[in-house]
Amino acid sequence: MKTAHLTNSWCSVSGGIATFYRALLEAANRRGHEMRLIVPAEEDGVEECGHCGRIYYVQAPKAPFNGGYRLVLPHRYLLPGSRIQRILAEEKPDLVEVCDKYTLNWLAGLLRIRAFSAIRKRPAVVGLSCERMDDNFRAYLTSGSVVERFCGAYMRWFYFPLFDHHITVSAHTAGELRAASGGHRVRRGVWIRPMGVDLTEMSPSRRSEEGRRRLLRDSGGDARTVLLFYAGRLAREKNLKLLIGTMAELARDPEFDYRLLIAGSGAVRPELEQEAAKLAPWRVSFLGHISSRDRLAVAYANADVFVHPNPAEPFGIAPLEAMASGLPLVAPAAGGITAYAHRGNCWLAAPEPAAFAAAVRAVQGDTEARIARVTAALETAKRFGWPSVCSSFLDLYAEIHALQAGAREQFLLPPDFVSTERRSSSERSTHDDHTQVTARSRS
């Protein structure tokens, strides 16, 4: 079997989607599964990834709202002889997965209706939803009832029906698909499959006196310092001003010297630096992007608290990495992280400075609770190792391909829910979401 995967959510130096696809390439090589990845880049290119993997880089301009990413525009696949058409025609994938809601989703719909004469093989077409459209609009544009209605209509009519089936990363991201799934002629399955963590890299075994000393030097702290740590993109949707507000609250604490280390790069860094200088001077240090995974693992293991501010996180690989490293986690009680984070393995708080500061103080103030929750967090992280996570994706791709090819009448891996036809509300309430998707979905 051969799969092709396209996404605009690709950054060569960081990002959860890139982390996922790199892990998936490794798993594909172990299994002997041919995998092709098509991503935007500064210029065209090809990278061989083992004996079964290959990455095609497609020249693309920077994204308008987030210059850390690039955007493959429709002309790169619409025009006859365009690069993406040539790649798909030559590779002949059995399944094409698209992780994008704005410019690449249209490619999925065109593949379903066999719109490209050069691409003779009709692959199964899957949408991978790794974020919510309404969350993106709230972060980068505006909020309100008009935006909610627009996003709902777009998802229902211009995203959901363009694919044969859908995969998404958490119940939080699945909510948007569930709302869009009613009233369709073709029945489509929706599966929730989580992201993962590298359990060989992230580990409490990375703790060391030298690692701790390095972090203290980076923060300007001393022996009485409590080190808070954040790792991730410095992007508007991450709600990072909450961290600065939290540090302003903690600065008034007479007992501990709280310092925050921020690892990552992104467009909002200058704004955050100004806010930190005004509200929490000398208490926030910006480390920039940490390219070395070894150095990042050492930072996780030698800090005191990981603070994750985003209440609308689609899944959250970084908080899971903190758990795997034995680092106490403080996070909002909302979003995709609740797929694995709960009050038994971390400290959940309202996404407000006072509540976050109180949670950080609770981590420091109760040794017994800290040990118990960190122990539970380590056990939680073990369930999300990349090998098992990626195997579940590869198994699901095989299932979807088998149905599309007519080799199977129903799934052995039942979807979390399926789309429904137009019917009365009383009929919908009695419909079993877990009904097997039959071969009718090939239509």
N, C-alpha and C positions, 0 to 999 in steps of 0.2 A: 504494500500500500504506500502511496505517496500523498503527502499533504502539502499545501501551500498556504502561507499565512501572511496577510497584509495588515499593516498598522501604521498610523501616523504618530502613535504614542511611543516614539523611539528616540532615545537620547543615548549617544555613544558612551557617555560617562556615568549615567545614573538613571534611575527611574524603575518603578516596579514592573512595568510591562517588558522592558528590556531584560530585567532580571529573570522574569518568568520565561521568556523565549530562549534565553541562553540556557537555562536549566532544561527546557524542553528539548533543545538541540542535543544536549548531553544524553538525555533519556532516549531520544530517537536513535542515536548512535549505538547505545547499548542494546537496543531491541532490534536493530536492523531495519528501522522504519525510515523511509526516505522523506526528508523534510526540507522544504524550501521557504525561506523568509524573504519578504519583499518590503523594504523600509526606505524612508526618505533619507537623503544625505546631501552633502554639498556638491557632490559629483557622482556620476555613474560609476559602478564598480561591482566586483564579485569577490566574495570571501568564502573559501572552502572551510567547512567546520566538520572535520572528521570524515569518515568514509560514507556517511549518509546525509550530512547536512550541508546546506549552502545558503549564503545570504546574498541577495541581490540588492545593491544600493541604487536608488533611483534619484537623480538630481531633482531637488525641490527647493522652493523658497522657504524662508523662515515663516513660522506661523504668526499671524497678525497680533494675537493677544499674549503670546508666550514665546519669546525669541529663542528659548532653549530647545524648542522643537521645530521641525520642518513639516510642510504640508504637501503631500502628493495631490495635485489638482487633477480634475477629471480628464483634461486633454492628454494626460500621460497614459490613459487606457482607452479613451473614446476614439482617437484618431486611428485609422487603419495603419498598420505597421508601427504603432507606438510601442515603447519599450515593454510595458506590462503585458500588452497583447502578445508580443513575441515570446516573452518568458513563459506565459501560460500555454501558448500553442506548442512550444518546444518541450516543456516539462510534462504536460498532460497529467496534472494532479487528479487524484480520485476525489479529493475533498479540498475546498478552498474555504479558509476561515478569514473573516474580516473583522478587525478590531478598530472600528471607527464609526462615528455617527454622522459625519458631516460631508466628506468628499469621496470616501471609498465605499460607502454603503450602496451607492448607485451601481457600482461595478457588480456587486452581488446580485442585484435584481436583473441586470443585463445578462449575467451568466445563466440565471435560472431560465430565461426565455430564449436562450441560444442566439443572442443578438450579434455575436461576433462570428463572421464566416470563417475566420482564420482559426478559431478555437472549436474544433470539431467535437471534442469530448465534453459532455455535459457533466461537470462535477457536482457532488453534493455541496451545498453552500450553507455555511454556518456563521452566525453572528456571535462574536465574543464581546460581551458588554462588561467593561472594566471600570465604568464610571456612570454617573447619572447625568443626563442632559440638563435637567432642571437645576441640579447643583452647580453645574458649570455656568449656566446663565446667571444664577444668583451671585456667583463669585466674580464674574467678569463683566456682566452687563447690568442687569437690574432684576428686581423681584416684583411680585404683585400678581394679581389674578390674570391679567392679560398674558404675562409670561407663562404662567402655569397652564393656561389653556393652549397657548401656542405649542409648548413642549409636549403636552399630552396629545394634541392632534398630530404633530410631526412624528412622534414615536408610533402612534397607531397606524398612520397611513403611509409614511415615508421611510420608516425604519423597519418595524416589525415584519411586514409582509414581503420584504425584499429577500428574505432568507428562507431556507427550508426549515431550519431549526435554530435554537439559540442556546448559548451557554453564558452564564454570568457568575460572578465571583463571590457573591454574598446575598443574604436575604435583603439587605439594604438596596443593592443594585437591582435585584430581582423585582422589587416593588414597582419600579417604573415599567418593566416588561409585563408584569401581571396586569397593570392598569391598561396597557396597550393591547392586551391579548384577546379582548372580547370582540365578537362581531366579525369574524373572518371566515371566508369560505373554506380555505385550506387549514387543516389542523396542524399545528406546530408544537413540538415539545420544547420545554425550557428546563434546563438542568442547572443546578447550582454546584459549582466546583470551586473550592477555595484555592488561593495562592499558597505559597509555602515558605520554607526557611532552610538555609544550609546549616544543618546540625553539626557538620564537621568544622565549619569556620566559627560559628557562634557558640560559645561555651564558657561556663564559669572557670574552666581551666586556664583561660587567658588572663586571669587575675595575677598581678605581680607587683612587687614594690616599685620596680622601674616604671611599669605602666601607670601606676598611680602618681608617681612623682612627675611624669611627663604631663599628665592631665592637670595637676596642680600648677605646674609652670605655665601651661597654656592659659589657665584661668586667672593667674595672679594670686592664687589662694595659698593657704597654709594648713597646718594640722587640724585646725578647727573648721575647715571649709567643708560644706556639703555640696557636692558636685551634681548639678542637674545637667542632663544631656538630651539634645534633640538631634536627629539625623534625618535628612530628607531634602527635597527640593524647596527652595525659598520662593514659593509661588503664592499668588493671591488666594487660591482656593484652600490653602492649608491653615488659614486662621491663625497665623503666627503672631499677630499682635497680642493674642492672649498670653503668650509666653512672657512678653515684656511687662504686661500688666501684673502677671503673677510675680515676677521678680520685684516689681515696685512694692507689692504687698509683703514679700519676704524680707525686703531690705529693712523693714521696721522691727524684725525679730532680734531681740537682744542676745539670745543664746547661741545662735549659729550664724556663721558667715556663708550665706547661700550664694553660689556662683552658677551661671548657666553657660554651657558650651554648645554652640550651634554649628553643626557640621552640614555643609551643603552650599550650593550656589543657586542663584536665581535672580529674577528681575526685582524682587522686593527687598533685596539686601540693603540698599542705601536707605530706604524708608525705615527699615527695622533698626539700622544703626543710629539714625537720628532719634528715633523713639527711645531706644535704650539709653543713649547719652542724656536724654532729658529726664526720663523716669527712673532709671536704675543705673546711674553712672558707675563705671568700673566693675559692674557685676555681670556683664554679658560679653562673652568673647566669641568672635566669628572665626571659625577654623577654615572656612572655604570647603570646596569639595575634597573629600578624602578618597583618592583613587585607589589606594592600597586596601584591599579587603582585610588583610592581616592587621593593619593599623586600626581600621574601623572596628574589628572584633575586639582588639585590646581596649579601645575607648568604651565600648559597651560594657565590658567586663569590669572595668575599674572606676566607673562612675557610681553614684549613689542612687539616683532616681532618673528614669527616662520619662520625659514629659511629652505627651502627644496631644496637640491642641485641637485637631480637626474633628468636629462632630459629624461631618458628612464624608468621612473617609470611606472610599469604596470597599476596601478590605484592610489594608495596612500591613505591609511586610515589615517595616521598621519596628513597630511595636512588638511584632512576633519575634523579630531578631533580639530585641531587648529581653523578652521572656526567656528565650533560649540561652541567653548569656547570663541568666541569674540576676538581672537588673530589675528592681521594682518598677512597675509601670503605673503612671498616673495618666488617665485618659478620660474623655467624655463618655457618658453612658448612652451613646448613640452611634449610629453609622455602622459600617461594615465590620469594625473591630469587635462588635458584640457577637460575631460568629465564634470567637474564641475567648474574648475577655469578659470576665464577670467578677463579682465582688469576692469570689473565693480565691482568685488568682491575681488580682490587681486592685488598684484603688480607682474607682469610677467617681466622677464628680461632674457637676454642672459646668459647662464651658464658660465660666466667669472667673476673673482673677482671684476673688476672695475664696471661692470654693476650691479652685486649683491649689492655692497656697495652703489651705487647710488640709487638703489631701497630702501634700508634700510633708507638712508637719506631722501628719499621722504616720507616715512611713517612718520618720525618724523617731517618733515618740513611743512606738509599740514594737519592741524587738520580737516578741513572740508572734505577733500577727505578721510581721515582715517575713520571718523565717517560714511560717506556714504558707503564706501566699506565694512566695518565691518558689517554694518546693512544688506547689500545685502548678505554677506557671511553667516550670521545667517539664512537668509531666504533660501539660497541654501542648507545649511546643513539639514534643516527640511525635505527636499525631500528624504534624504538618511538614515532615521532612520532604524535600524536593523529589527524591526518587519515587515515593508513594504518590505524591500529588501529581507528578507528571505521568506516571503510569495510568492514573485514573483518567487523565485527559486523552491519552493515546487509546485506551480501551474504548472511550466514548466516541472518538473519531471513527474507530473501526465499526462500532454499532451503527452510527449514522450512515456511513458509507454502505454497509450491508443492506440497510433498509432502502436507501436511494437506488441501489443497484438491483433491487428486487430479490436479493438472496435471503431475505428474512421478512416475515409478515408483521412482526411486532418486536419491540425492544426487550432484551433481557435486562437492561438497565433502565427502569422506569423513570420518566421525567418527574421533576418536582411539581410541575403543572403543565397543562396544555392549553392552547388557544381554544376558544369556543365560537360556535356559530351564533348568529343573531337569534335570540330567543327571549321569552318573557323572563322577568326577574325570578319568578317562582321556579321555572325550569332550571335557570342557572344555579339557584341555591341548592338544588338537589344533584347537580352534576358532579361526578367524581373526578377531581383534578388529576388523579393518578391513573386514569384509564390509559391503557396502552395505546400508543400512537401506531396506527396501522399503515399498511402500504398506500392508503389513500393520500398520505402526505407526499408521495412522489409526484402528484399531479401539479 
